[in-house]
């Protein structure tokens, strides 16, 4: 080794490993964030599908019993939409719980830095 390499090696620290609970928390946050996107996307798509002005839903009497898309009725699509949204809201609450410290800091910043609008 040259003198230059020895001097540079003196200042290089070994990679510090985070504690297990921190790594698990980071992993959980990443999984919940990805799951949030994967849950809200179909919730949005089924919501657009069920939205009357979009023109996908059947009109007239008995519209809840008529087939709409892929053999499902409007009522069945509504049930699918409901359960996807329940899962998405549960994931959103888990996301807030995992990131509560950041959430609390953001709320404090918004209230104190900008004041509460009257």
C-alpha positions as a Python dict, from the first residue, in 0.01 Angstrom:
ca = {
    (1, 'X'): (0, 0, 0),
    (2, 'X'): (117, 346, -75),
    (3, 'X'): (116, 623, 177),
    (4, 'X'): (-178, 790, 0),
    (5, 'X'): (-390, 471, 18),
    (6, 'X'): (-305, 425, 386),
    (7, 'X'): (-408, 783, 466),
    (8, 'X'): (-737, 742, 276),
    (9, 'X'): (-810, 409, 445),
    (10, 'X'): (-770, 574, 785),
    (11, 'X'): (-1073, 797, 720),
    (12, 'X'): (-1302, 534, 571),
    (13, 'X'): (-1546, 403, 827),
    (14, 'X'): (-1695, 57, 807),
    (15, 'X'): (-2060, 66, 705),
    (16, 'X'): (-2269, 105, 1018),
    (17, 'X'): (-2562, -133, 1029),
    (18, 'X'): (-2893, -5, 1160),
    (19, 'X'): (-3060, -182, 1451),
    (20, 'X'): (-3310, -457, 1366),
    (21, 'X'): (-3617, -262, 1483),
    (22, 'X'): (-3519, 30, 1258),
    (23, 'X'): (-3469, -198, 957),
    (24, 'X'): (-3806, -366, 1023),
    (25, 'X'): (-3977, -28, 1050),
    (26, 'X'): (-3824, 88, 721),
    (27, 'X'): (-3928, -238, 555),
    (28, 'X'): (-4284, -209, 693),
    (29, 'X'): (-4311, 151, 572),
    (30, 'X'): (-4195, 51, 224),
    (31, 'X'): (-4439, -242, 205),
    (32, 'X'): (-4732, -27, 326),
    (33, 'X'): (-4645, 252, 81),
    (34, 'X'): (-4636, 11, -214),
    (35, 'X'): (-4958, -156, -95),
    (36, 'X'): (-5124, 189, -71),
    (37, 'X'): (-5057, 257, -438),
    (38, 'X'): (-5171, -93, -532),
    (39, 'X'): (-5493, -52, -329),
    (40, 'X'): (-5594, 301, -427),
    (41, 'X'): (-5536, 244, -798),
    (42, 'X'): (-5811, -22, -836),
    (43, 'X'): (-6031, 175, -595),
    (44, 'X'): (-6004, 472, -829),
    (45, 'X'): (-6062, 262, -1140),
    (46, 'X'): (-6371, 90, -998),
    (47, 'X'): (-6496, 429, -878),
    (48, 'X'): (-6465, 569, -1229),
    (49, 'X'): (-6637, 257, -1363),
    (50, 'X'): (-6931, 311, -1125),
    (51, 'X'): (-6949, 686, -1182),
    (52, 'X'): (-7270, 762, -1373),
    (53, 'X'): (-7144, 1051, -1592),
    (54, 'X'): (-6868, 823, -1725),
    (55, 'X'): (-7141, 631, -1910),
    (56, 'X'): (-7035, 280, -1807),
    (57, 'X'): (-7331, 205, -1580),
    (58, 'X'): (-7656, 74, -1727),
    (59, 'X'): (-7958, 302, -1703),
    (60, 'X'): (-8325, 238, -1649),
    (61, 'X'): (-8516, 0, -1425),
    (62, 'X'): (-8327, -297, -1285),
    (63, 'X'): (-7990, -140, -1358),
    (64, 'X'): (-7835, -309, -1053),
    (65, 'X'): (-7914, -652, -1201),
    (66, 'X'): (-7785, -591, -1555),
    (67, 'X'): (-7440, -709, -1653),
    (68, 'X'): (-7188, -433, -1688),
    (69, 'X'): (-6829, -550, -1738),
    (70, 'X'): (-6676, -900, -1724),
    (71, 'X'): (-7016, -1045, -1630),
    (72, 'X'): (-7052, -846, -1307),
    (73, 'X'): (-7357, -633, -1232),
    (74, 'X'): (-7346, -277, -1106),
    (75, 'X'): (-7427, -401, -756),
    (76, 'X'): (-7141, -655, -766),
    (77, 'X'): (-6900, -386, -890),
    (78, 'X'): (-7021, -169, -603),
    (79, 'X'): (-6938, -448, -356),
    (80, 'X'): (-6593, -496, -512),
    (81, 'X'): (-6535, -122, -495),
    (82, 'X'): (-6647, -114, -129),
    (83, 'X'): (-6406, -387, -15),
    (84, 'X'): (-6113, -245, -210),
    (85, 'X'): (-6179, 92, -44),
    (86, 'X'): (-6201, -69, 301),
    (87, 'X'): (-5858, -225, 243),
    (88, 'X'): (-5720, 105, 112),
    (89, 'X'): (-5848, 299, 414),
    (90, 'X'): (-5700, 36, 649),
    (91, 'X'): (-5365, 69, 471),
    (92, 'X'): (-5390, 448, 492),
    (93, 'X'): (-5443, 424, 869),
    (94, 'X'): (-5145, 188, 897),
    (95, 'X'): (-4940, 435, 692),
    (96, 'X'): (-5035, 720, 928),
    (97, 'X'): (-4955, 504, 1232),
    (98, 'X'): (-4612, 409, 1096),
    (99, 'X'): (-4532, 769, 998),
    (100, 'X'): (-4710, 938, 1288),
    (101, 'X'): (-4404, 1135, 1397),
    (102, 'X'): (-4367, 1290, 1052),
    (103, 'X'): (-4746, 1341, 1028),
    (104, 'X'): (-4749, 1523, 1363),
    (105, 'X'): (-4453, 1739, 1258),
    (106, 'X'): (-4619, 1832, 930),
    (107, 'X'): (-4943, 1926, 1106),
    (108, 'X'): (-4752, 2133, 1362),
    (109, 'X'): (-4564, 2309, 1082),
    (110, 'X'): (-4882, 2386, 890),
    (111, 'X'): (-5063, 2524, 1194),
    (112, 'X'): (-4778, 2724, 1347),
    (113, 'X'): (-4595, 2842, 1037),
    (114, 'X'): (-4896, 2952, 839),
    (115, 'X'): (-5164, 2993, 1103),
    (116, 'X'): (-5507, 2842, 1098),
    (117, 'X'): (-5724, 2999, 826),
    (118, 'X'): (-6026, 3181, 960),
}
